[in-house]
Amino acid sequence: MTSLSGKTQIDWDAFTQALDPVEVIDEPVLIKKRSRDFFWYSPILNAELRRCFGDLVAVPKSVEELARCLATAFDFDAPVVVRGGGTGNYGQSVPMDGGLIIEMTGMNKILEIGDGFVRAQAGALMADVNAALRDHGREMCMFPSTQDIATIGGFVAGGSSGIGSIANGMLRDPGNLRALKAMDVTSDPKEHLFEGEDVLQVHHAWGLNGVITEVTLRTVPAQDWIGCIATFDDYATAYATGYALAQMPEIGCKLISTVDARITDYFPRLKGHVRSAKHLMVSMIPADQIDAFRAVIEDNDGVPDLTLTEDQRIAAKLPHVFDFSYNHTTLQVLKADRKATYQQIGCPAPPDPQAIADLRPKLGDDVWMHHEFAKVGGEIVTFDLPIIWFTSEDRLAEINATYAANGFPVYDAHTWQVEGGGLKNADYRHLAWKKRMDPKGLLNSAKSMAWDSVKDLSPEDIEAKATT
Ligand SMILES: Cc1cc2nc3c(=O)[nH]c(=O)nc-3n(C[C@H](O)[C@H](O)[C@H](O)COP(=O)(O)OP(=O)(O)OC[C@H]3O[C@@H](n4cnc5c(N)ncnc54)[C@H](O)[C@@H]3O)c2cc1C
């Protein structure tokens, strides 16, 4: 077998034999498909990553089969990229160095539903976990809008927040991610348990420092949610109303997003259900709080156009309201026009509607705001995932500079290295654990800018850098 990636000198036939009885996928078209994620949201990443492929895909069904994959990779010095649903936006699961792709969706058992927690294998789909919890009167404290294809392990390794974060905070906030197990890449791979604060050694490390096999997440009591969309004449008013709602614990929203009116032209499925050419506030409200919700909207000169129970939504053949939130908002626009892209922007905290109103005219007509409300460490924050009509890297840099100069930090969505986007600096705790768990540096190493500079140090010396 020749190397599909063009980057490895490994005898992939011998490798495949060594993996037996683990299921493998060696059809080039299928390997190429599994070498992609949603990096194409970014024209910059699309140009850089679309020709990066792995050489072989393994689909382990058990901890033992996963151990066989990792031991074989260790023996052959094969680069490894772990893949969940492949819904990441920054090429996190693209095999930059070629090699083995381990698809985790075969390890998908829900292992335990207990008092306030769920424990599942890393490849379980978030939607399946949520469905199983419903039977126990519980739900996940948060989930990404990609829950139908994203895995629980991929969320822990690559995600950060989602639907539920306005109520329950970020995934990294204490108690949300209770424990995880991760396997090392050695000749005799073992699982390691991380509990309490130690989960942060692996959370959001993009699969660089161990293969997550099992995750324990906090659950909350299930509620009957009403999917709501309210419309406003003015964007800053929609944002101010979102902030007002976020400050009302008695209402207890699960989702609050505001969306510029121009974006709503790209939501054809909402036509006839919400007033056209208006700014949106998208939210999920407990059924017994819907009257209070309507009153807040009307007091703020808005109109609560759409308020649907789950049964009514299904009968109306409408998508979930969260299909118009988080990065699904970008997806709706991209479905119609591939010239769109987006950016990730922090906002002044506490939320300041005036700052949003002041910033809007400074951004060009090629930047259309969309804010998500969440809690970080108990404080309400917002972040902007604007639609940007991409023309050039220079113009994107200019837009970034306008945001930054006005006090809105940019967490660049157009970079494929972990230190380039949300994580501004190297996380030496992650890298120290990488040295412990992956001494040969086989796991997704290209995704860390800092790894090359520390890979010859001891884990303790790498860790010491975290405090210097
Ligand atoms: C339309 C859209 C909406 C989104 N909305 C959200 C959102 O609301 N919130 C959010 O946080 N993100 C969001 N994302 C990003 C992404 O969907 C989530 O982070 C998702 O949880 C990733 O899960 P996955 O299974 O697809 O992971 P993948 O994309 O397969 O992998 C993500 C990273 O985790 C690593 N990984 C996967 N499984 C394991 C494992 N078992 N062990 C170790 N490493 C592993 C991979 O190597 C990769 O680096 C969105 C993306 C899109 C395209």
PDBQT file of the ligand as one rigid body, heavy atoms in Angstrom, charges set to zero:
ROOT
HETATM    1  C1  LIG A 501     -22.511  24.250  12.801  1.00  0.00    +0.000 C 
HETATM    2  C2  LIG A 501     -21.556  24.121  13.968  1.00  0.00    +0.000 A 
HETATM    3  C3  LIG A 501     -21.985  24.498  15.222  1.00  0.00    +0.000 A 
HETATM    4  C4  LIG A 501     -21.128  24.354  16.339  1.00  0.00    +0.000 A 
HETATM    5  N1  LIG A 501     -21.582  24.723  17.571  1.00  0.00    +0.000 NA
HETATM    6  C5  LIG A 501     -20.757  24.565  18.647  1.00  0.00    +0.000 A 
HETATM    7  C6  LIG A 501     -21.197  24.905  19.957  1.00  0.00    +0.000 A 
HETATM    8  O1  LIG A 501     -22.350  25.281  20.155  1.00  0.00    +0.000 OA
HETATM    9  N2  LIG A 501     -20.310  24.778  20.973  1.00  0.00    +0.000 N 
HETATM   10  C7  LIG A 501     -19.040  24.279  20.785  1.00  0.00    +0.000 A 
HETATM   11  O2  LIG A 501     -18.273  24.173  21.758  1.00  0.00    +0.000 OA
HETATM   12  N3  LIG A 501     -18.621  23.915  19.571  1.00  0.00    +0.000 NA
HETATM   13  C8  LIG A 501     -19.440  24.031  18.507  1.00  0.00    +0.000 A 
HETATM   14  N4  LIG A 501     -19.009  23.640  17.276  1.00  0.00    +0.000 N 
HETATM   15  C9  LIG A 501     -17.736  22.923  17.152  1.00  0.00    +0.000 C 
HETATM   16  C10 LIG A 501     -17.925  21.366  17.310  1.00  0.00    +0.000 C 
HETATM   17  O3  LIG A 501     -19.121  20.970  16.692  1.00  0.00    +0.000 OA
HETATM   18  C11 LIG A 501     -18.007  20.904  18.746  1.00  0.00    +0.000 C 
HETATM   19  O4  LIG A 501     -16.907  21.328  19.494  1.00  0.00    +0.000 OA
HETATM   20  C12 LIG A 501     -18.184  19.372  18.849  1.00  0.00    +0.000 C 
HETATM   21  O5  LIG A 501     -18.480  19.056  20.163  1.00  0.00    +0.000 OA
HETATM   22  C13 LIG A 501     -16.989  18.582  18.400  1.00  0.00    +0.000 C 
HETATM   23  O6  LIG A 501     -17.305  17.203  18.524  1.00  0.00    +0.000 OA
HETATM   24  P1  LIG A 501     -16.865  16.150  17.416  1.00  0.00    +0.000 P 
HETATM   25  O7  LIG A 501     -17.214  14.800  17.898  1.00  0.00    +0.000 OA
HETATM   26  O8  LIG A 501     -17.380  16.525  16.099  1.00  0.00    +0.000 OA
HETATM   27  O9  LIG A 501     -15.278  16.360  17.475  1.00  0.00    +0.000 OA
HETATM   28  P2  LIG A 501     -14.236  16.327  16.282  1.00  0.00    +0.000 P 
HETATM   29  O10 LIG A 501     -14.447  17.498  15.402  1.00  0.00    +0.000 OA
HETATM   30  O11 LIG A 501     -14.202  14.998  15.658  1.00  0.00    +0.000 OA
HETATM   31  O12 LIG A 501     -12.894  16.524  17.114  1.00  0.00    +0.000 OA
HETATM   32  C14 LIG A 501     -12.624  17.738  17.771  1.00  0.00    +0.000 C 
HETATM   33  C15 LIG A 501     -11.221  17.626  18.394  1.00  0.00    +0.000 C 
HETATM   34  O13 LIG A 501     -11.270  16.690  19.451  1.00  0.00    +0.000 OA
HETATM   35  C16 LIG A 501     -10.358  15.605  19.203  1.00  0.00    +0.000 C 
HETATM   36  N5  LIG A 501     -11.034  14.390  19.649  1.00  0.00    +0.000 N 
HETATM   37  C17 LIG A 501     -12.207  13.864  19.213  1.00  0.00    +0.000 A 
HETATM   38  N6  LIG A 501     -12.512  12.778  19.939  1.00  0.00    +0.000 NA
HETATM   39  C18 LIG A 501     -11.503  12.595  20.831  1.00  0.00    +0.000 A 
HETATM   40  C19 LIG A 501     -11.229  11.645  21.843  1.00  0.00    +0.000 A 
HETATM   41  N7  LIG A 501     -12.063  10.643  22.099  1.00  0.00    +0.000 N 
HETATM   42  N8  LIG A 501     -10.083  11.772  22.551  1.00  0.00    +0.000 NA
HETATM   43  C20 LIG A 501      -9.218  12.785  22.317  1.00  0.00    +0.000 A 
HETATM   44  N9  LIG A 501      -9.432  13.716  21.373  1.00  0.00    +0.000 NA
HETATM   45  C21 LIG A 501     -10.560  13.619  20.648  1.00  0.00    +0.000 A 
HETATM   46  C22 LIG A 501     -10.054  15.629  17.727  1.00  0.00    +0.000 C 
HETATM   47  O14 LIG A 501      -8.764  15.128  17.466  1.00  0.00    +0.000 OA
HETATM   48  C23 LIG A 501     -10.130  17.131  17.447  1.00  0.00    +0.000 C 
HETATM   49  O15 LIG A 501      -8.913  17.734  17.790  1.00  0.00    +0.000 OA
HETATM   50  C24 LIG A 501     -19.831  23.814  16.155  1.00  0.00    +0.000 A 
HETATM   51  C25 LIG A 501     -19.407  23.445  14.873  1.00  0.00    +0.000 A 
HETATM   52  C26 LIG A 501     -20.257  23.591  13.787  1.00  0.00    +0.000 A 
HETATM   53  C27 LIG A 501     -19.776  23.135  12.435  1.00  0.00    +0.000 C 
ENDROOT
TORSDOF 0
